[in-house]
Amino acid sequence: MIEPAPFLDELAEGPGGTNAVWTRTRDGVRLRLAHFPGPEEAKGTILLFPGRTEYVEKYGRTAADFAAHGFHTLAIDWRGQGLSDRFLTDLRTGHVNAFLDYQKDVAAMVEAAREMKLPEPFFLIAHSMGGAIGLRALMQGLPVRAAAFTGPMWGIRIAPQLRPFAWALGWSGSRIGFGHLYAPGTRPDPYVVEAAFEDNLLTTDTDMYDYMRRHIEAEPKLQLGGPSLRWLHEALAECWMLSRRPSPDVPCVTFVGSNERIVDVPRIRARMAQWPGGRLEVIEGGEHEVLMDRPAVRAQITSAIAAHFTRSAEERSRAESA
């Protein structure tokens, strides 16, 4: 069952007619989804899996770009972020009880897409933490024709000498009642508020950095700071478990910035080298959020993804009719 939900339309700058809805997962968590419409004669619907700290309005411009290519977009506020239900007294802590809980959010999203009668076939775009959620969902049979990842969190960039400490701290903190505390070195303040644009880890485009900052200044409920110790342990464990499983037989293209400093690039290269028919594209000079970069870079990536989705759908249709 879906119900109308609030949406910051002017700040999102998405396609006209965008609307948000509430839905619930099978464990009772209320989630917010946003439907960014495409043309009437659409090529399908993109299921957009955002990263940690993100929210649906942040992808308004991205959805407008994909609408111009013929696609609808459905984006999600994961549990614990955006306007979806949060679980701790400190609402700015990025927290989840179990990483597999995000798959309940995926299931609710797919059910809502069908309840809303969004045009099929479905496609997947997943960024950062959404990349780990998306990879697991593909392995479990997510009904999409093709997938695209940007800066996927298939490993977290941690100095080798600190990785055992991160594992130990996340594990022990979760078991002695400190799992709700912030992971070392992180704070309650959102990154785009705390960090100056110069040498930031997200984008090389000043306008997009200001775009992200405007959102959370206008609506403090969207703000999210550092992750909890519990989230850290769950994320490390999920990345390790995913690394031990083969890539799914789904057409895939992945984009990563040459200056990526948040996720583990060697893990991305290793995964894509073993993905059947997969392709890795390195964006020269790009940071973590390549879909939030300069207009020319964004246009390059959205055009490539749209072509990948269109080609994959056509090849699947030909195979099914043969």
Helices and strands as residue ranges (DSSP letters): E 3-5, H 9-12, E 19-24, E 30-36, E 44-49, G 56-59, H 60-68, E 71-77, H 101-115, E 122-127, H 129-139, E 147-150, H 163-175, H 191-194, H 206-218, G 220-222, H 229-243, E 252-257, H 265-273, E 279-283, G 290-292, H 295-321
